[in-house]
């Protein structure tokens, strides 16, 4: 009985070792893929925020769908890279509202990134105003968890973020820098030009933008 028990335990141990051997390279590959995607996104971010004469000198490579999906797969990573910050903004501002709304939110973030009146990184654009307690994007300082729990919606958000960072997402907002939900009427909306609307949101930009 002891010999048989040892044999069973050895078999289980070998099976677990073989399973880990199969899984470990995949995890390492996914981690490396995510690192490469984040590096590409930083270069694309610099390109989007820079004046034409100050564009990055390093080669610009497009983000791939698999690379972007490898970044923050659980939706709980720190908000410290362009892909995660943009994806979470799309997710929290417009998940469930429809693809057009999600894409339009991405447009606003990217329009701000390329505008001299706003910060020059995606994460700084998203966090702007938090130091005064008046966030530009309300989800960032609403006191709630920022973890993205809905896998499908977050995957769609990341794909939209990929297209936006690659510069292949058409701007459906006509250069909008601001937006609000149709259920509210902020006072600032009277001071700006309304450029577009979706089923859920209205979009605006100043006269001089």
Secondary structure as UniProt FT lines:
FT   HELIX           2..49
FT   HELIX           52..54
FT   HELIX           65..70
FT   TURN            71..74
FT   HELIX           82..94
FT   TURN            95..97
FT   HELIX           99..113
FT   TURN            116..117
FT   HELIX           122..127
FT   TURN            128..129
FT   HELIX           130..132
FT   HELIX           138..141
FT   HELIX           151..166
FT   TURN            172..173
FT   STRAND          178..181
FT   TURN            182..183
FT   HELIX           187..191
FT   STRAND          193..197
FT   STRAND          201..205
FT   TURN            207..208
//
